[in-house]
Amino acid sequence: MAQPNKRQAVEAFKARIPNRIGNARHKLYQMLYCNRRVRFKKGNSEHHEAQFNFEFLRPFGLDTIPERAAIPALYDFNVPENPEINKLLRPHPFNLIIHTKSNGHGREWPIKHYIALAKRLSKYPDVQLWLTGSSAEGQWLADNAAELIELQNVSNVCGKFTLDQLSSLIEAADGLIASGTGPLHMSAALGQRTLGLFPPTRPMHPGRWEPLGKRAEVLCLPISCPGCKDSQAASCACMENITPESVEKIVLRWRQEAQAEESEGLPIFDSKQR
């Protein structure tokens, strides 16, 4: 039970799953319904969330927590090619996925910055932006960021893909930008060029949630703003002050890398080659 969830714990107990591991430090139901228990506190630990998850393997005698730099080498994903998605991306030399929302998880980069970034990148006709997200997030963009959707270099595919198809899209693209959300970590795990945008405040900071991948990186300001302490805030000055110019600089570096790979005739990387 990597995240506390009473219903999950009860259902696992009813199903008589033989090994039910939970962190018994905080939740009484973990003591009641889990038959193998660990006890650890995240608190002010310097561990990444991925490292914390290795704590759950202690009942099997695996008591070594790898360094975060070693974790990408442990990934072993096989994402099948999707001909329809390849056909969708093929007309554009450089395809960048923009995942603007986070389903309420963590801080989001302001939508006005995504609009500014898209406008700046419109100077490069080879760069196409793909907006991903749920159907509800796509509707939010339609209601609150019509200017972004209407740009010629932007394609809105929110709600269009299953999880498998989204994985194929990420694999086939040239990079992904997002705040702390699932597709960010998927992209990093697949070895894709990945940029995470984060505030510096615990527990939302990159030390806990940065994307771990061979081509993953983050942008984060060094000092927390007063708004970071407001747990209900969707954004804050820390995210506001990550400028579109700084993100554009990274995208153009990725674009240059992709052009160099193309000119050298390098094969498209698969997840193991990465």
Backbone as CSV, one residue per row, in Angstrom:
resi,resn,N_x,N_y,N_z,CA_x,CA_y,CA_z,C_x,C_y,C_z
1,MET,0.852,-1.167,0.000,0.000,0.000,0.000,0.901,1.235,0.000
2,ALA,1.390,1.609,-1.176,2.361,2.690,-1.262,1.783,4.016,-0.786
3,GLN,0.466,4.191,-0.961,-0.223,5.368,-0.435,-1.358,4.887,0.472
4,PRO,-1.549,5.521,1.623,-2.612,5.081,2.530,-3.989,5.154,1.871
5,ASN,-4.695,4.036,1.863,-6.017,3.982,1.265,-6.787,2.863,1.963
6,LYS,-7.741,3.255,2.802,-8.443,2.263,3.622,-9.202,1.267,2.764
7,ARG,-9.916,1.745,1.740,-10.708,0.839,0.903,-9.806,-0.196,0.239
8,GLN,-8.653,0.260,-0.240,-7.713,-0.667,-0.884,-7.235,-1.717,0.105
9,ALA,-6.951,-1.286,1.327,-6.469,-2.218,2.346,-7.540,-3.245,2.692
10,VAL,-8.780,-2.798,2.823,-9.877,-3.704,3.160,-10.121,-4.701,2.026
11,GLU,-10.124,-4.230,0.799,-10.380,-5.117,-0.341,-9.264,-6.148,-0.498
12,ALA,-8.020,-5.728,-0.257,-6.910,-6.680,-0.329,-7.058,-7.762,0.741
13,PHE,-7.512,-7.353,1.931,-7.755,-8.307,3.031,-8.861,-9.290,2.655
14,LYS,-9.968,-8.776,2.123,-11.100,-9.642,1.741,-10.706,-10.612,0.636
15,ALA,-9.832,-10.165,-0.263,-9.404,-11.009,-1.377,-8.355,-12.035,-0.959
16,ARG,-7.929,-11.956,0.306,-6.941,-12.883,0.860,-5.629,-12.848,0.083
17,ILE,-5.253,-11.680,-0.351,-3.936,-11.523,-0.972,-2.884,-11.866,0.079
18,PRO,-1.974,-12.776,-0.224,-1.110,-13.329,0.828,-0.096,-12.341,1.412
19,ASN,0.347,-11.383,0.615,1.314,-10.409,1.119,0.729,-9.006,0.972
20,ARG,0.331,-8.438,2.099,-0.289,-7.111,2.115,0.586,-6.213,2.977
21,ILE,1.368,-5.372,2.307,2.374,-4.572,3.001,1.884,-3.144,3.143
22,GLY,1.942,-2.620,4.360,1.538,-1.239,4.603,2.440,-0.575,5.621
23,ASN,2.458,0.741,5.585,3.202,1.529,6.568,2.308,1.710,7.786
24,ALA,2.642,1.032,8.848,1.789,1.014,10.032,2.058,2.185,10.967
25,ARG,2.829,3.146,10.527,3.203,4.231,11.438,2.026,5.158,11.759
26,HIS,1.159,5.396,10.757,0.155,6.431,10.938,-1.287,5.935,10.963
27,LYS,-1.624,4.881,10.235,-3.014,4.488,10.055,-3.305,3.175,10.781
28,LEU,-4.310,3.191,11.651,-4.670,1.993,12.396,-5.117,0.879,11.467
29,TYR,-5.831,1.218,10.402,-6.322,0.175,9.497,-5.179,-0.555,8.796
30,GLN,-4.035,0.083,8.668,-2.880,-0.621,8.108,-2.454,-1.747,9.045
31,MET,-2.581,-1.499,10.355,-2.275,-2.541,11.335,-3.293,-3.675,11.258
32,LEU,-4.554,-3.334,11.001,-5.624,-4.327,11.008,-5.636,-5.190,9.759
33,TYR,-5.392,-4.578,8.593,-5.621,-5.272,7.329,-4.332,-5.669,6.592
34,CYS,-3.197,-5.192,7.038,-1.926,-5.578,6.403,-1.234,-6.609,7.285
35,ASN,-0.767,-7.686,6.676,-0.113,-8.734,7.465,1.406,-8.627,7.437
36,ARG,1.937,-7.751,6.615,3.371,-7.445,6.621,3.483,-5.934,6.731
37,ARG,4.193,-5.477,7.731,4.168,-4.047,8.023,5.580,-3.474,8.078
38,VAL,5.676,-2.258,7.621,6.904,-1.491,7.766,6.554,-0.242,8.553
39,ARG,7.565,0.402,9.084,7.345,1.640,9.834,8.432,2.636,9.431
40,PHE,8.016,3.687,8.783,8.960,4.745,8.451,8.214,6.063,8.336
41,LYS,8.927,7.139,8.497,8.347,8.470,8.447,9.030,9.268,7.356
42,LYS,8.239,9.920,6.522,8.809,10.715,5.433,9.333,12.043,5.967
43,GLY,8.478,12.800,6.648,8.897,14.015,7.338,9.905,14.846,6.594
44,ASN,11.041,15.080,7.232,12.110,15.899,6.660,13.200,15.070,5.983
45,SER,12.862,13.839,5.641,13.841,12.983,4.973,14.260,13.582,3.639
46,GLU,15.471,13.297,3.231,15.976,13.750,1.941,15.664,12.756,0.826
47,HIS,14.955,11.679,1.135,14.645,10.678,0.120,13.625,11.200,-0.896
48,HIS,13.781,10.734,-2.112,12.783,10.933,-3.159,11.636,9.966,-2.909
49,GLU,10.443,10.278,-3.430,9.292,9.385,-3.262,9.592,7.988,-3.791
50,ALA,10.329,7.895,-4.889,10.681,6.583,-5.436,11.547,5.796,-4.465
51,GLN,12.416,6.482,-3.729,13.246,5.800,-2.742,12.413,5.311,-1.565
52,PHE,11.440,6.125,-1.142,10.560,5.692,-0.053,9.874,4.370,-0.393
53,ASN,9.518,4.197,-1.650,8.780,2.993,-2.019,9.599,1.721,-1.830
54,PHE,10.918,1.839,-1.819,11.747,0.655,-1.565,11.609,0.188,-0.115
55,GLU,11.137,1.072,0.788,10.925,0.675,2.182,9.931,-0.490,2.280
56,PHE,8.984,-0.544,1.325,7.946,-1.567,1.382,8.481,-2.957,1.026
57,LEU,9.714,-3.021,0.552,10.293,-4.323,0.189,11.043,-4.972,1.354
58,ARG,11.129,-4.288,2.479,11.886,-4.824,3.616,11.347,-6.165,4.117
59,PRO,10.030,-6.408,4.093,9.553,-7.725,4.542,10.096,-8.884,3.718
60,PHE,10.591,-8.605,2.517,11.169,-9.654,1.681,12.694,-9.705,1.797
61,GLY,13.241,-8.964,2.758,14.678,-8.992,2.984,15.475,-8.041,2.113
62,LEU,14.783,-7.218,1.321,15.473,-6.242,0.474,15.547,-4.920,1.233
63,ASP,16.678,-4.658,1.843,16.777,-3.508,2.740,17.715,-2.419,2.226
64,THR,18.046,-2.465,0.936,18.916,-1.444,0.353,18.077,-0.450,-0.443
65,ILE,18.235,0.826,-0.136,17.553,1.872,-0.889,18.555,2.473,-1.869
66,PRO,18.304,2.356,-3.173,19.284,2.860,-4.146,19.351,4.383,-4.158
67,GLU,20.487,4.894,-4.575,20.600,6.325,-4.814,19.652,6.699,-5.947
68,ARG,19.142,7.922,-5.918,18.166,8.297,-6.945,18.774,8.258,-8.346
69,ALA,20.067,8.533,-8.460,20.707,8.504,-9.777,20.742,7.093,-10.356
70,ALA,20.620,6.088,-9.489,20.662,4.700,-9.965,19.294,4.185,-10.388
71,ILE,18.233,4.883,-10.039,16.883,4.372,-10.293,16.538,4.288,-11.779
72,PRO,16.891,5.284,-12.625,16.534,5.159,-14.044,17.039,3.882,-14.708
73,ALA,18.172,3.357,-14.259,18.713,2.130,-14.853,17.864,0.912,-14.507
74,LEU,16.968,1.041,-13.525,16.120,-0.076,-13.118,14.841,-0.158,-13.946
75,TYR,14.528,0.892,-14.690,13.308,0.870,-15.505,13.454,-0.156,-16.627
76,ASP,12.347,-0.788,-16.972,12.358,-1.747,-18.070,10.976,-1.744,-18.721
77,PHE,10.746,-0.743,-19.572,9.446,-0.580,-20.214,9.546,-0.910,-21.698
78,ASN,8.491,-1.474,-22.197,8.400,-1.767,-23.617,7.115,-1.124,-24.138
79,VAL,7.259,0.053,-24.743,6.099,0.788,-25.252,5.950,0.485,-26.730
80,PRO,4.853,-0.122,-27.120,4.687,-0.472,-28.541,4.486,0.771,-29.400
81,GLU,4.985,0.694,-30.620,4.735,1.778,-31.567,3.261,1.805,-31.930
82,ASN,2.744,3.001,-32.099,1.355,3.170,-32.509,1.349,3.865,-33.867
83,PRO,0.999,3.157,-34.937,1.068,3.741,-36.281,0.246,5.016,-36.434
84,GLU,-0.908,5.075,-35.786,-1.747,6.264,-35.906,-1.080,7.479,-35.261
85,ILE,-0.459,7.261,-34.107,0.235,8.365,-33.443,1.467,8.773,-34.238
86,ASN,2.213,7.799,-34.765,3.370,8.132,-35.601,2.949,8.969,-36.810
87,LYS,1.825,8.616,-37.411,1.307,9.367,-38.555,0.936,10.784,-38.146
88,LEU,0.405,10.931,-36.934,0.006,12.242,-36.421,1.211,13.165,-36.240
89,LEU,2.318,12.595,-35.753,3.503,13.401,-35.455,4.423,13.604,-36.658
90,ARG,4.347,12.715,-37.631,5.318,12.686,-38.715,5.483,14.012,-39.469
91,PRO,4.422,14.781,-39.707,4.602,16.020,-40.475,5.442,17.081,-39.771
92,HIS,5.690,16.887,-38.463,6.366,17.918,-37.687,7.745,17.419,-37.236
93,PRO,8.808,18.115,-37.598,10.148,17.650,-37.225,10.390,17.586,-35.715
94,PHE,9.748,18.490,-34.950,9.969,18.498,-33.502,8.616,18.601,-32.801
95,ASN,8.273,17.554,-32.043,6.978,17.478,-31.369,7.164,17.571,-29.861
96,LEU,6.541,18.588,-29.278,6.686,18.851,-27.843,5.330,18.696,-27.162
97,ILE,5.274,17.839,-26.141,4.045,17.633,-25.380,4.006,18.624,-24.221
98,ILE,2.863,19.309,-24.089,2.654,20.256,-23.001,1.491,19.739,-22.153
99,HIS,1.768,19.322,-20.939,0.728,18.830,-20.035,0.486,19.918,-18.998
100,THR,-0.514,20.765,-19.261,-0.650,22.012,-18.501,-1.238,21.836,-17.107
101,LYS,-2.085,20.824,-16.907,-2.790,20.660,-15.639,-2.233,19.476,-14.849
102,SER,-2.670,19.369,-13.580,-2.131,18.309,-12.726,-3.212,17.613,-11.910
103,ASN,-4.486,17.825,-12.274,-5.591,17.205,-11.536,-5.540,17.552,-10.052
104,GLY,-5.068,18.772,-9.767,-5.036,19.245,-8.386,-3.855,18.772,-7.572
105,HIS,-2.887,18.104,-8.193,-1.717,17.610,-7.476,-0.569,18.605,-7.615
106,GLY,-0.193,19.240,-6.513,0.950,20.138,-6.541,0.646,21.480,-7.200
107,ARG,1.693,22.236,-7.430,1.584,23.553,-8.038,1.655,23.444,-9.550
108,GLU,0.921,24.309,-10.228,0.921,24.323,-11.687,1.580,25.603,-12.193
109,TRP,2.290,25.471,-13.299,2.822,26.642,-13.984,1.639,27.423,-14.544
110,PRO,1.618,28.760,-14.385,0.448,29.535,-14.827,0.142,29.329,-16.308
111,ILE,-1.133,29.257,-16.623,-1.522,29.018,-18.010,-1.068,30.161,-18.905
112,LYS,-0.972,31.362,-18.361,-0.510,32.492,-19.173,0.936,32.282,-19.625
113,HIS,1.703,31.559,-18.816,3.091,31.273,-19.207,3.138,30.246,-20.330
114,TYR,2.220,29.265,-20.283,2.151,28.303,-21.383,1.778,29.011,-22.686
115,ILE,0.870,29.972,-22.590,0.484,30.743,-23.776,1.679,31.523,-24.307
116,ALA,2.407,32.176,-23.384,3.588,32.948,-23.794,4.643,32.046,-24.417
117,LEU,4.839,30.857,-23.843,5.814,29.908,-24.391,5.411,29.480,-25.792
118,ALA,4.137,29.147,-25.967,3.657,28.709,-27.289,3.845,29.810,-28.325
119,LYS,3.585,31.044,-27.933,3.774,32.160,-28.863,5.238,32.328,-29.231
120,ARG,6.115,32.195,-28.256,7.546,32.323,-28.531,8.027,31.209,-29.466
121,LEU,7.510,30.000,-29.258,7.929,28.870,-30.088,7.295,28.897,-31.474
122,SER,6.274,29.721,-31.656,5.639,29.821,-32.980,6.587,30.400,-34.020
123,LYS,7.692,30.975,-33.582,8.705,31.501,-34.513,9.442,30.375,-35.228
124,TYR,9.285,29.149,-34.727,10.002,28.004,-35.283,8.980,27.075,-35.931
125,PRO,8.835,27.126,-37.236,7.774,26.368,-37.917,7.904,24.860,-37.791
126,ASP,9.073,24.362,-37.403,9.245,22.916,-37.259,8.751,22.392,-35.914
127,VAL,8.398,23.306,-34.987,8.006,22.906,-33.630,6.485,22.873,-33.512
128,GLN,5.952,21.726,-33.149,4.516,21.583,-32.917,4.282,21.201,-31.462
129,LEU,3.317,21.864,-30.820,2.984,21.603,-29.428,1.707,20.776,-29.348
130,TRP,1.711,19.786,-28.449,0.571,18.896,-28.268,0.084,19.019,-26.834
131,LEU,-1.139,19.489,-26.651,-1.732,19.639,-25.328,-2.355,18.320,-24.910
132,THR,-1.892,17.740,-23.821,-2.447,16.500,-23.312,-3.118,16.741,-21.964
133,GLY,-3.978,15.823,-21.577,-4.704,15.916,-20.318,-6.007,15.150,-20.425
134,SER,-6.777,15.178,-19.371,-8.078,14.499,-19.366,-9.092,15.315,-20.155
135,SER,-10.256,14.730,-20.397,-11.326,15.453,-21.078,-11.739,16.684,-20.280
136,ALA,-11.808,16.528,-18.955,-12.184,17.660,-18.100,-11.145,18.775,-18.181
137,GLU,-9.876,18.391,-18.232,-8.821,19.404,-18.347,-8.870,20.075,-19.715
138,GLY,-9.224,19.301,-20.740,-9.394,19.888,-22.062,-10.515,20.913,-22.080
139,GLN,-11.606,20.606,-21.360,-12.717,21.565,-21.265,-12.287,22.808,-20.501
140,TRP,-11.488,22.611,-19.456,-10.973,23.767,-18.698,-10.147,24.667,-19.607
141,LEU,-9.314,24.071,-20.437,-8.505,24.863,-21.366,-9.394,25.603,-22.366
142,ALA,-10.431,24.927,-22.839,-11.345,25.578,-23.781,-12.025,26.779,-23.138
143,ASP,-12.339,26.665,-21.842,-13.034,27.738,-21.141,-12.097,28.846,-20.674
144,ASN,-10.839,28.502,-20.388,-9.944,29.461,-19.742,-8.696,29.804,-20.551
145,ALA,-8.430,29.060,-21.600,-7.202,29.305,-22.374,-7.459,29.085,-23.854
146,ALA,-8.568,29.643,-24.338,-8.900,29.491,-25.760,-7.799,30.032,-26.649
147,GLU,-7.100,31.069,-26.175,-6.013,31.662,-26.960,-4.920,30.646,-27.245
148,LEU,-4.657,29.771,-26.265,-3.631,28.744,-26.439,-4.078,27.717,-27.470
149,ILE,-5.298,27.240,-27.338,-5.810,26.209,-28.228,-5.877,26.689,-29.677
150,GLU,-6.131,27.980,-29.867,-6.326,28.519,-31.209,-5.023,28.812,-31.956
151,LEU,-3.886,28.727,-31.272,-2.615,28.979,-31.944,-2.351,27.891,-32.986
152,GLN,-1.797,28.288,-34.124,-1.587,27.343,-35.221,-0.572,26.267,-34.891
153,ASN,0.366,26.558,-34.006,1.400,25.575,-33.668,1.006,24.699,-32.484
154,VAL,-0.291,24.728,-32.106,-0.780,23.957,-30.956,-1.892,23.019,-31.399
155,SER,-1.789,21.749,-30.978,-2.851,20.764,-31.221,-3.371,20.273,-29.881
156,ASN,-4.674,20.338,-29.700,-5.299,19.924,-28.446,-5.768,18.479,-28.555
157,VAL,-5.120,17.561,-27.822,-5.515,16.145,-27.838,-5.943,15.682,-26.443
158,CYS,-6.367,16.628,-25.600,-6.838,16.262,-24.267,-8.032,15.308,-24.376
159,GLY,-7.988,14.243,-23.609,-9.080,13.290,-23.586,-9.160,12.368,-24.789
160,LYS,-8.184,12.446,-25.667,-8.240,11.670,-26.909,-7.615,10.280,-26.783
161,PHE,-6.739,10.085,-25.789,-5.943,8.875,-25.755,-6.180,8.064,-24.488
162,THR,-6.067,6.745,-24.615,-5.986,5.871,-23.454,-4.591,6.022,-22.847
163,LEU,-4.385,5.398,-21.697,-3.074,5.454,-21.061,-2.011,4.818,-21.955
164,ASP,-2.349,3.689,-22.579,-1.400,3.042,-23.488,-1.044,3.966,-24.657
165,GLN,-2.055,4.612,-25.211,-1.816,5.512,-26.346,-1.012,6.728,-25.919
166,LEU,-1.280,7.225,-24.710,-0.496,8.354,-24.213,0.966,7.963,-24.061
167,SER,1.211,6.746,-23.583,2.594,6.264,-23.471,3.276,6.244,-24.842
168,SER,2.547,5.784,-25.850,3.103,5.747,-27.207,3.359,7.153,-27.731
169,LEU,2.458,8.090,-27.412,2.655,9.480,-27.819,3.908,10.063,-27.188
170,ILE,4.066,9.837,-25.894,5.246,10.348,-25.189,6.513,9.745,-25.772
171,GLU,6.489,8.447,-26.015,7.659,7.751,-26.579,8.034,8.291,-27.944
172,ALA,7.027,8.627,-28.755,7.282,9.033,-30.135,7.628,10.512,-30.271
173,ALA,7.313,11.307,-29.256,7.545,12.745,-29.325,9.019,13.069,-29.076
174,ASP,9.319,14.360,-28.969,10.704,14.811,-28.762,10.932,15.418,-27.388
175,GLY,9.869,15.573,-26.600,10.029,16.133,-25.271,8.684,16.380,-24.622
176,LEU,8.699,16.557,-23.291,7.479,16.817,-22.538,7.764,17.805,-21.430
177,ILE,6.816,18.719,-21.214,6.902,19.703,-20.137,5.652,19.596,-19.287
178,ALA,5.822,19.580,-17.961,4.675,19.510,-17.050,5.133,19.908,-15.656
179,SER,4.152,20.175,-14.805,4.430,20.304,-13.382,4.368,18.901,-12.774
180,GLY,4.249,18.811,-11.444,4.292,17.498,-10.814,3.031,16.695,-11.075
181,THR,3.058,15.797,-12.041,1.896,14.987,-12.395,2.358,13.687,-13.042
182,GLY,1.451,12.724,-13.152,1.815,11.397,-13.632,2.543,11.361,-14.962
183,PRO,2.031,12.036,-16.015,2.716,11.991,-17.307,4.154,12.505,-17.260
184,LEU,4.449,13.409,-16.326,5.828,13.875,-16.169,6.736,12.707,-15.811
185,HIS,6.293,11.876,-14.861,7.110,10.754,-14.409,7.123,9.629,-15.438
186,MET,6.020,9.451,-16.157,6.003,8.491,-17.268,7.058,8.868,-18.299
187,SER,7.083,10.142,-18.655,8.024,10.612,-19.674,9.460,10.366,-19.243
188,ALA,9.759,10.714,-17.994,11.123,10.501,-17.489,11.483,9.023,-17.499
189,ALA,10.539,8.166,-17.074,10.804,6.731,-17.006,11.011,6.125,-18.381
190,LEU,10.388,6.715,-19.412,10.552,6.219,-20.778,11.824,6.734,-21.435
191,GLY,12.569,7.568,-20.732,13.812,8.100,-21.282,13.611,9.280,-22.194
192,GLN,12.422,9.862,-22.184,12.130,11.011,-23.026,12.764,12.279,-22.424
193,ARG,13.036,13.264,-23.267,13.420,14.584,-22.760,12.253,15.107,-21.926
194,THR,12.529,15.441,-20.675,11.457,15.777,-19.744,11.871,16.969,-18.903
195,LEU,10.964,17.953,-18.803,11.209,19.111,-17.956,10.085,19.231,-16.942
196,GLY,10.434,19.173,-15.649,9.472,19.360,-14.575,9.593,20.750,-13.990
197,LEU,8.466,21.390,-13.734,8.418,22.736,-13.179,7.889,22.646,-11.750
198,PHE,8.701,23.088,-10.767,8.385,22.842,-9.365,8.607,24.070,-8.496
199,PRO,7.866,24.145,-7.368,8.206,25.099,-6.316,9.260,24.476,-5.409
200,PRO,9.951,25.278,-4.593,11.009,24.715,-3.738,10.527,24.241,-2.372
201,THR,9.243,24.369,-2.084,8.729,24.135,-0.738,8.381,22.673,-0.499
202,ARG,8.800,22.131,0.635,8.418,20.780,1.027,6.918,20.716,1.274
203,PRO,6.261,19.616,0.965,6.783,18.396,0.354,6.618,18.367,-1.167
204,MET,6.432,19.547,-1.790,6.189,19.598,-3.242,7.472,19.760,-4.033
205,HIS,8.595,19.892,-3.342,9.859,20.272,-3.966,10.450,19.138,-4.814
206,PRO,11.377,19.467,-5.709,11.980,18.430,-6.570,12.699,17.340,-5.798
207,GLY,13.244,17.671,-4.624,13.928,16.643,-3.845,13.043,15.451,-3.561
208,ARG,11.750,15.683,-3.497,10.791,14.615,-3.224,10.141,14.093,-4.497
209,TRP,9.948,14.967,-5.510,9.098,14.602,-6.638,9.712,14.836,-8.005
210,GLU,10.993,15.174,-8.098,11.557,15.424,-9.428,11.426,14.188,-10.316
211,PRO,11.259,14.389,-11.623,11.212,13.229,-12.533,12.582,12.573,-12.587
212,LEU,12.612,11.261,-12.454,13.870,10.513,-12.470,14.012,9.823,-13.821
213,GLY,14.930,10.279,-14.615,15.153,9.703,-15.930,16.475,10.169,-16.482
214,LYS,16.972,9.444,-17.472,18.289,9.764,-18.025,18.309,11.100,-18.762
215,ARG,17.117,11.565,-19.191,17.067,12.850,-19.890,16.051,13.792,-19.226
216,ALA,15.882,13.642,-17.923,14.940,14.473,-17.176,15.673,15.593,-16.453
217,GLU,15.009,16.740,-16.358,15.560,17.884,-15.651,14.428,18.700,-15.058
218,VAL,14.781,19.652,-14.177,13.760,20.457,-13.519,14.166,21.927,-13.549
219,LEU,13.153,22.779,-13.441,13.336,24.196,-13.164,12.641,24.491,-11.841
220,CYS,13.377,25.128,-10.925,12.844,25.419,-9.600,13.622,26.588,-9.018
221,LEU,12.912,27.569,-8.483,13.577,28.694,-7.839,14.084,28.272,-6.464
222,PRO,15.130,28.935,-5.950,15.758,28.463,-4.714,15.038,28.826,-3.424
223,ILE,14.174,29.847,-3.444,13.577,30.336,-2.202,12.059,30.288,-2.300
224,SER,11.411,29.792,-1.254,9.950,29.692,-1.239,9.310,31.071,-1.085
225,CYS,8.152,31.226,-1.701,7.376,32.454,-1.540,6.318,32.222,-0.462
226,PRO,5.721,33.300,0.086,4.672,33.119,1.108,3.511,32.261,0.625
227,GLY,3.170,32.331,-0.663,2.059,31.556,-1.189,2.290,30.064,-1.158
228,CYS,3.536,29.635,-1.070,3.840,28.205,-1.034,3.275,27.539,0.214
229,LYS,3.056,28.310,1.265,2.565,27.746,2.519,1.062,27.497,2.479
230,ASP,0.387,28.056,1.475,-1.058,27.893,1.347,-1.347,26.598,0.604
231,SER,-1.794,25.593,1.327,-1.993,24.270,0.722,-3.126,24.259,-0.297
232,GLN,-4.001,25.270,-0.263,-5.132,25.306,-1.186,-4.812,26.034,-2.485
233,ALA,-3.669,26.688,-2.533,-3.331,27.483,-3.718,-2.933,26.579,-4.874
234,ALA,-3.412,26.927,-6.072,-3.036,26.158,-7.260,-1.699,26.614,-7.801
235,SER,-1.388,27.880,-7.596,-0.128,28.426,-8.084,0.428,29.374,-7.036
236,CYS,1.614,29.880,-7.275,2.251,30.790,-6.330,3.347,31.544,-7.068
237,ALA,3.980,32.504,-6.365,5.012,33.314,-7.003,6.202,32.472,-7.441
238,CYS,6.465,31.378,-6.731,7.586,30.512,-7.128,7.377,29.971,-8.537
239,MET,6.145,29.603,-8.851,5.837,29.098,-10.191,5.700,30.256,-11.182
240,GLU,5.117,31.356,-10.741,4.980,32.537,-11.599,6.348,33.011,-12.095
241,ASN,7.354,32.910,-11.239,8.672,33.465,-11.558,9.559,32.532,-12.365
242,ILE,9.064,31.336,-12.684,9.738,30.509,-13.693,9.292,31.057,-15.044
243,THR,10.170,31.736,-15.727,9.766,32.515,-16.897,9.612,31.652,-18.153
244,PRO,8.724,32.076,-19.053,8.628,31.390,-20.350,9.953,31.398,-21.099
245,GLU,10.736,32.456,-20.919,12.031,32.538,-21.598,12.966,31.427,-21.132
246,SER,12.955,31.127,-19.822,13.843,30.078,-19.304,13.425,28.701,-19.811
247,VAL,12.120,28.484,-19.949,11.640,27.213,-20.478,11.935,27.120,-21.977
248,GLU,11.732,28.217,-22.693,12.028,28.236,-24.129,13.490,27.885,-24.386
249,LYS,14.368,28.375,-23.569,15.804,28.102,-23.738,16.079,26.605,-23.699
250,ILE,15.424,25.902,-22.794,15.611,24.459,-22.695,15.014,23.754,-23.908
251,VAL,13.830,24.189,-24.329,13.189,23.576,-25.500,14.065,23.739,-26.738
252,LEU,14.659,24.903,-26.913,15.502,25.127,-28.087,16.778,24.292,-28.027
253,ARG,17.250,24.030,-26.816,18.400,23.119,-26.684,17.981,21.704,-27.106
254,TRP,16.802,21.275,-26.650,16.294,19.963,-27.060,16.149,19.901,-28.582
255,ARG,15.618,20.966,-29.152,15.417,21.020,-30.605,16.746,20.866,-31.325
256,GLN,17.763,21.526,-30.814,19.094,21.427,-31.424,19.628,20.008,-31.313
257,GLU,19.404,19.371,-30.168,19.826,17.979,-29.988,19.120,17.071,-30.989
258,ALA,17.821,17.269,-31.143,17.051,16.428,-32.059,17.515,16.624,-33.498
259,GLN,17.821,17.860,-33.855,18.319,18.132,-35.203,19.656,17.454,-35.431
260,ALA,20.523,17.470,-34.406,21.828,16.828,-34.527,21.666,15.323,-34.689
261,GLU,20.747,14.722,-33.932,20.501,13.293,-34.049,19.990,12.947,-35.441
262,GLU,19.113,13.796,-35.964,18.549,13.564,-37.293,19.617,13.671,-38.368
263,SER,20.482,14.682,-38.249,21.515,14.886,-39.266,22.566,13.797,-39.238
264,GLU,22.783,13.217,-38.065,23.767,12.138,-37.935,23.166,10.784,-38.276
265,GLY,21.855,10.774,-38.563,21.195,9.526,-38.932,21.092,8.546,-37.799
266,LEU,20.997,9.065,-36.555,20.905,8.170,-35.407,19.532,7.514,-35.373
267,PRO,19.469,6.245,-34.976,18.166,5.581,-34.886,17.346,6.179,-33.763
268,ILE,16.020,6.065,-33.870,15.148,6.515,-32.799,15.405,5.637,-31.583
269,PHE,15.629,6.279,-30.434,15.900,5.536,-29.220,14.673,4.765,-28.767
270,ASP,14.887,3.553,-28.284,13.807,2.928,-27.529,14.164,3.054,-26.055
271,SER,13.246,2.637,-25.178,13.426,2.904,-23.762,14.670,2.244,-23.186
272,LYS,15.083,1.086,-23.741,16.275,0.419,-23.205,17.547,1.087,-23.716
273,GLN,17.547,1.554,-24.977,18.714,2.253,-25.481,18.950,3.528,-24.688
274,ARG,17.870,4.184,-24.263,18.017,5.404,-23.490,18.615,5.117,-22.136
